[in-house]
Amino acid sequence: MPYVRIEAIAGATRDQKAALVADVTQAVVAHLGKKPEQVWVVIDDVPADNWGVAGGLAADRMAAAAPSREDAHAAVSSQ
């Protein structure tokens, strides 16, 4: 019984997770010859404050990369 564990920064929708589980299951079926009912997939949503990247918190990197409200407003206004 294959057990696949995926850890990711929280934020994926239920539909995205369902699609991921379906794709991972099919990959295990295709590559390992297992039956779909034998495949277990677990998605662990990790808060960005609990995930470190390059010596800092992922939440801080994500906040720095996100456009500010002023930037978003300027982009909409210029269209």
LOVO-227006 format. One record per residue (C-alpha): y, x, z; residue number from 1; residue in three letters. Coordinates in steps of 0.02 Angstrom, whole numbers, plus 50000, padded with zeros to 5 digits. Layout:
N
PT      py      px      pz     n   res
PT       Y       X       Z   NUM   ALA
...
! end
This chain:
79
PT      py      px      pz     n   res
PT   50000   50000   50000     1   MET
PT   50157   50093   49942     2   PRO
PT   50307   50078   50057     3   TYR
PT   50476   50122   49981     4   VAL
PT   50625   50142   50095     5   ARG
PT   50800   50144   50024     6   ILE
PT   50949   50192   50131     7   GLU
PT   51118   50149   50059     8   ALA
PT   51295   50120   50116     9   ILE
PT   51313   49936   50158    10   ALA
PT   51401   49826   50032    11   GLY
PT   51275   49775   49901    12   ALA
PT   51259   49589   49873    13   THR
PT   51099   49492   49900    14   ARG
PT   51079   49477   49711    15   ASP
PT   51099   49665   49688    16   GLN
PT   50969   49697   49822    17   LYS
PT   50848   49573   49745    18   ALA
PT   50867   49657   49575    19   ALA
PT   50840   49828   49654    20   LEU
PT   50682   49770   49743    21   VAL
PT   50616   49696   49581    22   ALA
PT   50652   49856   49483    23   ASP
PT   50578   49972   49615    24   VAL
PT   50424   49862   49628    25   THR
PT   50399   49867   49439    26   GLN
PT   50421   50056   49439    27   ALA
PT   50285   50076   49570    28   VAL
PT   50172   49958   49472    29   VAL
PT   50204   50053   49310    30   ALA
PT   50188   50229   49379    31   HIS
PT   50061   50211   49518    32   LEU
PT   49957   50068   49450    33   GLY
PT   49978   49961   49605    34   LYS
PT   49985   49772   49611    35   LYS
PT   50158   49700   49648    36   PRO
PT   50093   49615   49805    37   GLU
PT   50044   49786   49873    38   GLN
PT   50221   49858   49859    39   VAL
PT   50339   49849   50007    40   TRP
PT   50523   49890   49983    41   VAL
PT   50643   49903   50129    42   VAL
PT   50831   49921   50108    43   ILE
PT   50924   49992   50257    44   ASP
PT   51109   49952   50248    45   ASP
PT   51201   50091   50336    46   VAL
PT   51383   50061   50383    47   PRO
PT   51499   50185   50296    48   ALA
PT   51559   50240   50469    49   ASP
PT   51381   50299   50505    50   ASN
PT   51358   50398   50344    51   TRP
PT   51421   50576   50323    52   GLY
PT   51464   50655   50157    53   VAL
PT   51535   50830   50128    54   ALA
PT   51578   50853   50311    55   GLY
PT   51666   50686   50333    56   GLY
PT   51630   50503   50351    57   LEU
PT   51590   50406   50193    58   ALA
PT   51710   50270   50251    59   ALA
PT   51854   50394   50246    60   ASP
PT   51807   50455   50072    61   ARG
PT   51791   50276   50010    62   MET
PT   51960   50229   50084    63   ALA
PT   52043   50380   50004    64   ALA
PT   51966   50339   49834    65   ALA
PT   52013   50154   49839    66   ALA
PT   52177   50108   49757    67   PRO
PT   52310   50055   49879    68   SER
PT   52377   49878   49877    69   ARG
PT   52538   49944   49797    70   GLU
PT   52438   50033   49660    71   ASP
PT   52336   49876   49626    72   ALA
PT   52493   49769   49619    73   HIS
PT   52579   49892   49502    74   ALA
PT   52429   49893   49386    75   ALA
PT   52427   49703   49377    76   VAL
PT   52617   49694   49355    77   SER
PT   52616   49817   49210    78   SER
PT   52492   49714   49108    79   GLN
! end
